[in-house]
Amino acid sequence: MKEDLPSRDAAERMALQALAWLAARPELLPDFLSATGASPGELRQAAAQPAFLGAVMDFILSDDAHVIAFCDMAGLPYTAPMRARAVLPGGDLPHWT
């Protein structure tokens, strides 16, 4: 429901928190960089782009274990990343997979 969605600013803050979480995990960061095409040196600049923050949330949402680990660390409900993704660029597109 639309009233359950965070503001765009709150979604971007959550995605930045998720990016920091990913950057602190050397076992996940290479997969994330490969999926997004970003290099480690580009992360800071890319983090200012809302579409890239959507890609961060897409990566988190790609695996239940990522969602659980991120949300447990951040003290968020497991549905928070999905709600945040919905308000970031591209989040309103249907997923057919």
C-alpha positions, 0 to 999 in steps of 0.5 A, a space after each residue: 500500500 502506498 501509505 506504507 512506502 517511505 519517503 524518497 529521502 528515507 529510501 535513499 538513506 536506507 540504500 546508502 546504509 545498504 551500500 555501506 553494509 555491502 562495502 564492509 563485506 569483501 565476500 559480497 562486494 565483488 559480486 555487487 560491483 560485477 552486477 552494477 558495472 561500477 568500480 570501487 573508485 566509482 562508488 562514492 560518486 555513484 552513491 549520489 545517483 538515485 538510480 544507482 541506489 536502486 541498484 544497491 537495493 536490487 542487489 540486497 533484494 536478490 538474496 533472502 540472506 542479504 535481506 536478513 543480514 542487512 535488516 538484522 544489522 540495521 534493525 529494520 523489518 525484513 520488508 523495509 528494503 522492498 518498500 524502499 526499492 519501490 520509491 527509488 528510480 525503476 522501483 515501480 517497474 514490474 518484475 517478471 522473474 
